[in-house]
Amino acid sequence: MTDKLEASFPEDEREAVYRAIHARRDIRHFVPYEVDETVLQRLLEAAHAAPSVGFMQPWDFIIVRDPATRRQIRDHVSAEKEKAGAHYEGKEAALYQQLKLEGIMECFVLIAVTCDAARGGKKNLGRATMPQTAQFSVCAAIQNLWLAARAEGLGVGWVSILQPGWLKELLHVPEPIELIALLCVGAAEHFPKEPLLQTVGWRSRESLKELTHQERWRKPMTSLSQLISRIEPLNQQLMDQAQLRLDSLTKPVGSLGRLEELAKWLVGVTQQSRPRLPRKVVFTFAADHGVTQEGVSAYPAAVTPEMVRNFLRGGAAINVLARQAGAEVIVADFGVAADFGDLPGLISCKIGHGTANMAKGPAMTEADALKAILAGAELALAEKKRGAAFFATGDMGIGNTTAASALVAVLTGARVEDVTGRGTGIDDDTFRRKVKVIRQALAVNKVDAGDPLATLAKVGGFEIAGLVGVILAGAATRTPVLVDGFISGAAALVACRLAQPKPVRDYLAIAHLSVEKGHQRIARELALVPLLDFRMRLGEGTGAALAMPLLDAACAIYGEMATFQEAGVPGKSEISEDVIPADR
Ligand SMILES: Cc1cc2nc3c(=O)[nH]c(=O)nc-3n(C[C@H](O)[C@H](O)[C@H](O)COP(=O)(O)O)c2cc1C
């Protein structure tokens, strides 16, 4: 099959179309230049040639040249920009102040584009089910104008930081007509190669691959609120029934202690009458931390990528312990400050090359924190679809105990020194510095425990945010989550706060009590008793892998032990107390 149809344009003309599309930019810097009226007319004709639903052509164009009117609009936009600036903090706020978001006074002419949604009458073709198609049509016209302008060498800037009602009044636009856009049109100072917002590091272009779906929507969820809305309480009725079964097994009541508690919990979480955990997955997420610049760790940041390579070779502690437990390790890069290329086995969820230094400002933007949470959740949901019966969390990131301590201090209200430990094994001087750096980070970032997402963004880490996603996905899909040590615990705390009042905590078990000081505080806050206390402090998910056989054992006693009735053994009520002691 040929890639060219007979109706296609000749090569050079096709190229010109694509060139206009890719070289079009939003322009805010103009140079003085008189645009020929015939050129202006061509732009309007291009707009007027746009597709419109039912051919309703709902657009009107108001050409504004008067400097006095323009000044009024410019002042209004400046004031609105100032107001909108209140949404941003720290580095983002500073960057926002520097952004030039309009060229109202410098451009040759302003064109306000409106939409008359009533044009074409009530029966206008194609609008019965989607009333917004009138506005969509106007956007198509604007894009035509934008592309034609680029081909003419002219720049267009779309200004939307304004109150449409205010501008309508100024331009005498009647009430039912909607204002869609205010366009600055003129000779551009230059046409940047990429969007200005990408150049200044505000936001980059999404991956087209991620946004392209085959046959049906591939992403299991679209938003944090959707994910959280799926979280439901444990099934208390099934747990009560599980208790009856546990009490009827051939053993004194409660004599298998926490193993029984685990079995009951697994029934309540999974709603299975005989829970089994055939496929276990450890999510080991890696990222770097800008705060290492402050000298808070005994190891250099370069260790993070090396450990990632070690995970993929199967030589790290988590690989060994996961193999022992029959679990699979999913290794994902959430923001290591190194490029791995196409490293087989590594999943890339890279949000950045390490976080920013939290001692100087926010570690990341809230948008990035959210992105990492959703990426972690997506990975977990995909594994669930592939049959994962429970999730374990793990982490790798030089500097991440500093982030975790900061999170725990904010979210529990504890004193920094009470939740800060020795991490990879720092000496007294480094420890004092670490406490000081965390205090500084909390002060600089004006943290607020009531806003867990902002807290995560300000003093958290990319891998911690990813683990928050795994934990939320676990709770949303009735999957038990075995939370590893301190870093994972901090993620659990964030997840619980984010989802409040949803009972995320009920879906969690703390695998082991870490040596890291702040971990006890996390366990207390979540009211969960760690399963093991092995004086471990490695992270990676090692404590979780070590505790996995306990969950298997809980499933086994619950599913395989005989009841008194099945075994034909007289139960407690049928025999005297001293035959089977209540507590061995
Ligand atoms: C509906 C809409 C409203 C916009 N509003 C503004 C604005 O008020 N100020 C601004 O500087 N850019 C605005 N833009 C431009 C976008 O920021 C810009 O298109 C985006 O960053 C991509 O860059 P590019 O157009 O150069 O490819 C707007 C774009 C659209 C489509």
The ligand as a Tripos MOL2 file, in Angstrom:
@<TRIPOS>MOLECULE
LIG
   31    33     1     0     0
SMALL
NO_CHARGES

@<TRIPOS>ATOM
      1 C1         -7.4040   28.3500   25.1360 C.3       1 LIG1
      2 C2         -6.0220   28.8760   25.2860 C.ar      1 LIG1
      3 C3         -5.7720   29.9270   26.1630 C.ar      1 LIG1
      4 C4         -4.4800   30.4310   26.3250 C.ar      1 LIG1
      5 N1         -4.2440   31.4980   27.1780 N.ar      1 LIG1
      6 C5         -3.0090   32.0290   27.2670 C.ar      1 LIG1
      7 C6         -2.7300   33.2050   28.0380 C.ar      1 LIG1
      8 O1         -3.6040   33.8100   28.6500 O.2       1 LIG1
      9 N2         -1.4730   33.6620   28.1000 N.ar      1 LIG1
     10 C7         -0.4720   33.0390   27.4530 C.ar      1 LIG1
     11 O2          0.6650   33.4960   27.5540 O.2       1 LIG1
     12 N3         -0.6830   31.9480   26.6950 N.ar      1 LIG1
     13 C8         -1.9230   31.4310   26.5810 C.ar      1 LIG1
     14 N4         -2.1500   30.3350   25.7830 N.ar      1 LIG1
     15 C9         -1.0320   29.7550   25.0440 C.3       1 LIG1
     16 C10        -0.5390   28.4620   25.6330 C.3       1 LIG1
     17 O3          0.1790   28.7080   26.8280 O.3       1 LIG1
     18 C11         0.3660   27.8300   24.5810 C.3       1 LIG1
     19 O4         -0.4220   27.5100   23.4700 O.3       1 LIG1
     20 C12         1.0290   26.5570   25.0550 C.3       1 LIG1
     21 O5          1.9560   26.8580   26.0220 O.3       1 LIG1
     22 C13         1.7290   25.8370   23.9170 C.3       1 LIG1
     23 O6          2.6770   26.6620   23.3240 O.3       1 LIG1
     24 P1          2.6370   26.9840   21.7590 P.3       1 LIG1
     25 O7          1.2670   27.5520   21.4620 O.co2     1 LIG1
     26 O8          3.7400   27.9810   21.5270 O.co2     1 LIG1
     27 O9          2.8480   25.6840   21.0380 O.co2     1 LIG1
     28 C14        -3.4200   29.8480   25.5990 C.ar      1 LIG1
     29 C15        -3.6780   28.8000   24.6960 C.ar      1 LIG1
     30 C16        -4.9660   28.3240   24.5280 C.ar      1 LIG1
     31 C17        -5.2180   27.2230   23.5450 C.3       1 LIG1
@<TRIPOS>BOND
     1     1     2 1
     2     2     3 ar
     3     2    30 ar
     4     3     4 ar
     5     4     5 ar
     6     4    28 ar
     7     5     6 ar
     8     6     7 ar
     9     6    13 1
    10     7     8 2
    11     7     9 ar
    12     9    10 ar
    13    10    11 2
    14    10    12 ar
    15    12    13 ar
    16    13    14 ar
    17    14    15 1
    18    14    28 ar
    19    15    16 1
    20    16    17 1
    21    16    18 1
    22    18    19 1
    23    18    20 1
    24    20    21 1
    25    20    22 1
    26    22    23 1
    27    23    24 1
    28    24    25 2
    29    24    26 1
    30    24    27 1
    31    28    29 ar
    32    29    30 ar
    33    30    31 1
@<TRIPOS>SUBSTRUCTURE
     1 LIG1         1 GROUP 0 **** ****
